[in-house]
Amino acid sequence: MIAIGSDHGGFALKKALMAHLDKRGLAYKDFGTYSEASCDYPVYAKAVAHAVADGECERGFLICGTGIGVSITANKVPGIRAALCGDCFSAEATRQHNDANILCMGARVVGEGLALKIADTFLDTPFSNDERHIRRISQIEG
């Protein structure tokens, strides 16, 4: 299952991403926000990060205006490797090299079409399991 969350700035893109996940037949849990009313992004970033860290969800998506706030917040949770990506190459590399478990995007930075391609790349790219990447991840977490 995929955890998904956004603030008001990412709400419209979150809805588009959920429709895309529905088309792909992928299960997700929406951790909010549920409207475009102004809200505080850390609430939703923490909820998604804890769901992934606790094993309730395998991976997560977080969206705010820039993606920066949600990525900073999510990375405060032990076990989370949240990556802010604005292109497909970064999404692929962070999965292969960092085994990133949360994708963060900025709705005011990337358009819907690109965002969906980035999400697909993130979902479809496996971790490399290379020894050097495993070693580096242990250094991040240690």
PyRosetta script that sets phi, psi and omega in degrees:
from pyrosetta import init, pose_from_sequence

init()
pose = pose_from_sequence("MIAIGSDHGGFALKKALMAHLDKRGLAYKDFGTYSEASCDYPVYAKAVAHAVADGECERGFLICGTGIGVSITANKVPGIRAALCGDCFSAEATRQHNDANILCMGARVVGEGLALKIADTFLDTPFSNDERHIRRISQIEG")
pose.set_psi(1, 148.3)
pose.set_omega(1, -179.3)
pose.set_phi(2, -108.9)
pose.set_psi(2, 129.8)
pose.set_omega(2, 173.6)
pose.set_phi(3, -87.4)
pose.set_psi(3, 139.1)
pose.set_omega(3, -179.7)
pose.set_phi(4, -139.0)
pose.set_psi(4, 138.7)
pose.set_omega(4, 179.5)
pose.set_phi(5, -156.1)
pose.set_psi(5, 159.9)
pose.set_omega(5, 178.8)
pose.set_phi(6, -157.7)
pose.set_psi(6, 166.1)
pose.set_omega(6, 166.4)
pose.set_phi(7, -97.7)
pose.set_psi(7, -169.8)
pose.set_omega(7, -178.2)
pose.set_phi(8, -62.8)
pose.set_psi(8, -34.2)
pose.set_omega(8, -179.7)
pose.set_phi(9, -68.5)
pose.set_psi(9, -24.2)
pose.set_omega(9, 179.6)
pose.set_phi(10, -105.3)
pose.set_psi(10, 3.3)
pose.set_omega(10, -173.5)
pose.set_phi(11, -58.5)
pose.set_psi(11, -48.4)
pose.set_omega(11, -177.3)
pose.set_phi(12, -63.6)
pose.set_psi(12, -41.6)
pose.set_omega(12, 178.4)
pose.set_phi(13, -67.8)
pose.set_psi(13, -36.5)
pose.set_omega(13, 176.8)
pose.set_phi(14, -60.7)
pose.set_psi(14, -43.1)
pose.set_omega(14, 179.3)
pose.set_phi(15, -62.3)
pose.set_psi(15, -41.9)
pose.set_omega(15, 178.0)
pose.set_phi(16, -64.9)
pose.set_psi(16, -39.8)
pose.set_omega(16, 178.7)
pose.set_phi(17, -65.9)
pose.set_psi(17, -39.5)
pose.set_omega(17, 177.6)
pose.set_phi(18, -64.3)
pose.set_psi(18, -40.5)
pose.set_omega(18, 176.9)
pose.set_phi(19, -62.5)
pose.set_psi(19, -38.8)
pose.set_omega(19, 178.2)
pose.set_phi(20, -65.4)
pose.set_psi(20, -42.6)
pose.set_omega(20, 177.7)
pose.set_phi(21, -63.7)
pose.set_psi(21, -38.4)
pose.set_omega(21, 175.9)
pose.set_phi(22, -59.2)
pose.set_psi(22, -44.3)
pose.set_omega(22, 179.8)
pose.set_phi(23, -63.2)
pose.set_psi(23, -33.7)
pose.set_omega(23, 178.7)
pose.set_phi(24, -81.0)
pose.set_psi(24, -8.2)
pose.set_omega(24, -179.4)
pose.set_phi(25, 74.5)
pose.set_psi(25, 27.8)
pose.set_omega(25, -177.9)
pose.set_phi(26, -101.0)
pose.set_psi(26, 133.6)
pose.set_omega(26, -179.3)
pose.set_phi(27, -79.2)
pose.set_psi(27, 142.3)
pose.set_omega(27, 178.0)
pose.set_phi(28, -147.3)
pose.set_psi(28, 161.5)
pose.set_omega(28, 174.3)
pose.set_phi(29, -123.7)
pose.set_psi(29, 125.9)
pose.set_omega(29, -178.8)
pose.set_phi(30, -89.0)
pose.set_psi(30, 116.1)
pose.set_omega(30, -179.6)
pose.set_phi(31, -96.5)
pose.set_psi(31, 12.0)
pose.set_omega(31, 176.9)
pose.set_phi(32, 93.2)
pose.set_psi(32, 177.2)
pose.set_omega(32, -2.5)
pose.set_phi(33, -69.6)
pose.set_psi(33, 166.7)
pose.set_omega(33, -174.0)
pose.set_phi(34, -116.2)
pose.set_psi(34, 14.5)
pose.set_omega(34, 177.2)
pose.set_phi(35, -161.4)
pose.set_psi(35, 178.1)
pose.set_omega(35, 177.6)
pose.set_phi(36, -92.2)
pose.set_psi(36, 11.0)
pose.set_omega(36, 176.6)
pose.set_phi(37, -68.2)
pose.set_psi(37, 139.7)
pose.set_omega(37, -178.5)
pose.set_phi(38, -54.1)
pose.set_psi(38, 135.3)
pose.set_omega(38, -178.3)
pose.set_phi(39, -151.1)
pose.set_psi(39, 176.9)
pose.set_omega(39, -178.0)
pose.set_phi(40, -102.0)
pose.set_psi(40, 116.6)
pose.set_omega(40, -176.1)
pose.set_phi(41, -59.5)
pose.set_psi(41, -31.7)
pose.set_omega(41, -177.7)
pose.set_phi(42, -60.2)
pose.set_psi(42, -30.1)
pose.set_omega(42, 179.8)
pose.set_phi(43, -58.7)
pose.set_psi(43, -46.3)
pose.set_omega(43, -175.4)
pose.set_phi(44, -80.1)
pose.set_psi(44, -35.1)
pose.set_omega(44, 177.6)
pose.set_phi(45, -64.5)
pose.set_psi(45, -42.2)
pose.set_omega(45, 178.7)
pose.set_phi(46, -65.9)
pose.set_psi(46, -40.6)
pose.set_omega(46, -179.4)
pose.set_phi(47, -62.3)
pose.set_psi(47, -45.4)
pose.set_omega(47, 178.9)
pose.set_phi(48, -66.0)
pose.set_psi(48, -45.4)
pose.set_omega(48, -178.4)
pose.set_phi(49, -61.1)
pose.set_psi(49, -43.0)
pose.set_omega(49, 179.1)
pose.set_phi(50, -67.2)
pose.set_psi(50, -36.5)
pose.set_omega(50, 177.9)
pose.set_phi(51, -62.7)
pose.set_psi(51, -38.8)
pose.set_omega(51, 178.7)
pose.set_phi(52, -74.2)
pose.set_psi(52, -46.6)
pose.set_omega(52, -178.4)
pose.set_phi(53, -62.3)
pose.set_psi(53, -35.9)
pose.set_omega(53, -178.4)
pose.set_phi(54, -82.8)
pose.set_psi(54, -5.5)
pose.set_omega(54, 178.2)
pose.set_phi(55, 86.9)
pose.set_psi(55, 2.7)
pose.set_omega(55, 176.7)
pose.set_phi(56, -64.0)
pose.set_psi(56, -36.8)
pose.set_omega(56, 178.5)
pose.set_phi(57, -128.2)
pose.set_psi(57, 147.8)
pose.set_omega(57, -177.8)
pose.set_phi(58, -76.5)
pose.set_psi(58, -42.7)
pose.set_omega(58, -179.7)
pose.set_phi(59, -141.2)
pose.set_psi(59, 171.6)
pose.set_omega(59, -179.7)
pose.set_phi(60, -143.0)
pose.set_psi(60, 160.1)
pose.set_omega(60, 173.1)
pose.set_phi(61, -126.3)
pose.set_psi(61, 133.5)
pose.set_omega(61, 175.6)
pose.set_phi(62, -130.4)
pose.set_psi(62, 137.0)
pose.set_omega(62, -177.1)
pose.set_phi(63, -136.5)
pose.set_psi(63, 129.4)
pose.set_omega(63, 168.9)
pose.set_phi(64, -136.7)
pose.set_psi(64, -166.8)
pose.set_omega(64, -177.0)
pose.set_phi(65, -60.1)
pose.set_psi(65, -47.2)
pose.set_omega(65, -179.9)
pose.set_phi(66, -109.2)
pose.set_psi(66, -19.6)
pose.set_omega(66, -173.8)
pose.set_phi(67, 87.2)
pose.set_psi(67, -12.8)
pose.set_omega(67, -176.2)
pose.set_phi(68, -70.4)
pose.set_psi(68, -50.7)
pose.set_omega(68, -177.3)
pose.set_phi(69, -59.6)
pose.set_psi(69, -45.0)
pose.set_omega(69, -179.3)
pose.set_phi(70, -68.3)
pose.set_psi(70, -33.9)
pose.set_omega(70, 179.9)
pose.set_phi(71, -70.2)
pose.set_psi(71, -41.3)
pose.set_omega(71, 177.2)
pose.set_phi(72, -60.4)
pose.set_psi(72, -46.9)
pose.set_omega(72, -177.5)
pose.set_phi(73, -64.0)
pose.set_psi(73, -48.6)
pose.set_omega(73, -177.3)
pose.set_phi(74, -61.3)
pose.set_psi(74, -38.2)
pose.set_omega(74, -177.5)
pose.set_phi(75, -71.9)
pose.set_psi(75, -5.4)
pose.set_omega(75, 173.6)
pose.set_phi(76, -78.0)
pose.set_psi(76, -16.4)
pose.set_omega(76, -177.7)
pose.set_phi(77, -87.5)
pose.set_psi(77, 122.9)
pose.set_omega(77, 179.8)
pose.set_phi(78, -54.8)
pose.set_psi(78, 136.0)
pose.set_omega(78, 179.3)
pose.set_phi(79, 91.5)
pose.set_psi(79, -6.4)
pose.set_omega(79, -179.4)
pose.set_phi(80, -96.2)
pose.set_psi(80, 135.1)
pose.set_omega(80, 171.8)
pose.set_phi(81, -125.9)
pose.set_psi(81, 86.9)
pose.set_omega(81, -177.7)
pose.set_phi(82, -92.9)
pose.set_psi(82, 130.8)
pose.set_omega(82, -177.5)
pose.set_phi(83, -118.8)
pose.set_psi(83, 127.5)
pose.set_omega(83, 174.6)
pose.set_phi(84, -85.2)
pose.set_psi(84, 116.5)
pose.set_omega(84, -176.6)
pose.set_phi(85, -126.3)
pose.set_psi(85, 136.4)
pose.set_omega(85, 176.0)
pose.set_phi(86, -121.8)
pose.set_psi(86, 10.3)
pose.set_omega(86, 179.4)
pose.set_phi(87, -154.8)
pose.set_psi(87, 161.5)
pose.set_omega(87, -176.5)
pose.set_phi(88, -70.2)
pose.set_psi(88, -35.4)
pose.set_omega(88, 179.6)
pose.set_phi(89, -60.6)
pose.set_psi(89, -44.5)
pose.set_omega(89, 179.2)
pose.set_phi(90, -64.0)
pose.set_psi(90, -40.2)
pose.set_omega(90, 178.8)
pose.set_phi(91, -63.2)
pose.set_psi(91, -41.6)
pose.set_omega(91, 178.2)
pose.set_phi(92, -66.2)
pose.set_psi(92, -46.8)
pose.set_omega(92, -177.8)
pose.set_phi(93, -64.8)
pose.set_psi(93, -39.4)
pose.set_omega(93, -178.2)
pose.set_phi(94, -69.9)
pose.set_psi(94, -29.6)
pose.set_omega(94, 174.3)
pose.set_phi(95, -72.6)
pose.set_psi(95, -46.4)
pose.set_omega(95, -177.9)
pose.set_phi(96, -66.3)
pose.set_psi(96, -42.6)
pose.set_omega(96, -170.9)
pose.set_phi(97, -97.4)
pose.set_psi(97, -36.2)
pose.set_omega(97, -173.5)
pose.set_phi(98, -107.8)
pose.set_psi(98, -6.6)
pose.set_omega(98, -173.4)
pose.set_phi(99, 48.6)
pose.set_psi(99, 42.7)
pose.set_omega(99, -179.9)
pose.set_phi(100, -56.3)
pose.set_psi(100, 139.1)
pose.set_omega(100, -178.1)
pose.set_phi(101, -112.9)
pose.set_psi(101, -4.4)
pose.set_omega(101, 173.4)
pose.set_phi(102, -135.8)
pose.set_psi(102, 130.4)
pose.set_omega(102, 174.6)
pose.set_phi(103, -99.1)
pose.set_psi(103, 126.2)
pose.set_omega(103, 176.2)
pose.set_phi(104, -111.0)
pose.set_psi(104, 139.3)
pose.set_omega(104, 178.4)
pose.set_phi(105, -139.1)
pose.set_psi(105, 154.2)
pose.set_omega(105, 176.8)
pose.set_phi(106, -103.6)
pose.set_psi(106, 116.6)
pose.set_omega(106, -178.4)
pose.set_phi(107, -67.0)
pose.set_psi(107, -23.6)
pose.set_omega(107, 178.6)
pose.set_phi(108, -92.0)
pose.set_psi(108, 3.0)
pose.set_omega(108, -177.8)
pose.set_phi(109, -111.3)
pose.set_psi(109, -45.1)
pose.set_omega(109, -179.5)
pose.set_phi(110, -113.1)
pose.set_psi(110, 143.7)
pose.set_omega(110, 175.7)
pose.set_phi(111, -78.3)
pose.set_psi(111, 169.0)
pose.set_omega(111, -176.5)
pose.set_phi(112, -59.5)
pose.set_psi(112, -46.0)
pose.set_omega(112, -177.8)
pose.set_phi(113, -59.5)
pose.set_psi(113, -47.2)
pose.set_omega(113, 178.4)
pose.set_phi(114, -66.1)
pose.set_psi(114, -41.1)
pose.set_omega(114, -179.4)
pose.set_phi(115, -58.3)
pose.set_psi(115, -40.8)
pose.set_omega(115, -179.9)
pose.set_phi(116, -68.5)
pose.set_psi(116, -36.0)
pose.set_omega(116, 176.1)
pose.set_phi(117, -67.5)
pose.set_psi(117, -40.0)
pose.set_omega(117, 177.0)
pose.set_phi(118, -62.4)
pose.set_psi(118, -44.7)
pose.set_omega(118, 179.3)
pose.set_phi(119, -61.4)
pose.set_psi(119, -43.9)
pose.set_omega(119, 178.5)
pose.set_phi(120, -61.8)
pose.set_psi(120, -42.8)
pose.set_omega(120, 178.9)
pose.set_phi(121, -60.8)
pose.set_psi(121, -44.9)
pose.set_omega(121, 179.3)
pose.set_phi(122, -60.5)
pose.set_psi(122, -44.6)
pose.set_omega(122, -178.0)
pose.set_phi(123, -70.8)
pose.set_psi(123, -34.5)
pose.set_omega(123, -171.2)
pose.set_phi(124, -93.4)
pose.set_psi(124, -5.7)
pose.set_omega(124, -178.0)
pose.set_phi(125, -98.4)
pose.set_psi(125, 122.1)
pose.set_omega(125, 178.5)
pose.set_phi(126, -83.3)
pose.set_psi(126, 160.8)
pose.set_omega(126, 171.6)
pose.set_phi(127, -69.0)
pose.set_psi(127, 142.1)
pose.set_omega(127, -175.6)
pose.set_phi(128, -71.2)
pose.set_psi(128, -27.9)
pose.set_omega(128, -174.3)
pose.set_phi(129, 63.7)
pose.set_psi(129, 16.4)
pose.set_omega(129, 175.0)
pose.set_phi(130, -66.0)
pose.set_psi(130, 141.3)
pose.set_omega(130, -177.8)
pose.set_phi(131, -55.8)
pose.set_psi(131, -40.8)
pose.set_omega(131, -178.1)
pose.set_phi(132, -64.5)
pose.set_psi(132, -35.3)
pose.set_omega(132, 179.2)
pose.set_phi(133, -75.1)
pose.set_psi(133, -37.6)
pose.set_omega(133, 175.4)
pose.set_phi(134, -61.3)
pose.set_psi(134, -44.7)
pose.set_omega(134, 178.7)
pose.set_phi(135, -60.1)
pose.set_psi(135, -44.2)
pose.set_omega(135, -177.7)
pose.set_phi(136, -68.6)
pose.set_psi(136, -37.4)
pose.set_omega(136, 177.1)
pose.set_phi(137, -64.0)
pose.set_psi(137, -40.1)
pose.set_omega(137, 178.4)
pose.set_phi(138, -64.6)
pose.set_psi(138, -32.1)
pose.set_omega(138, 176.1)
pose.set_phi(139, -70.4)
pose.set_psi(139, -35.9)
pose.set_omega(139, 176.0)
pose.set_phi(140, -62.3)
pose.set_psi(140, -46.2)
pose.set_omega(140, -173.8)
pose.set_phi(141, -80.8)
pose.set_psi(141, -17.5)
pose.set_omega(141, -173.6)
pose.set_phi(142, -89.9)
pose.dump_pdb("model.pdb")
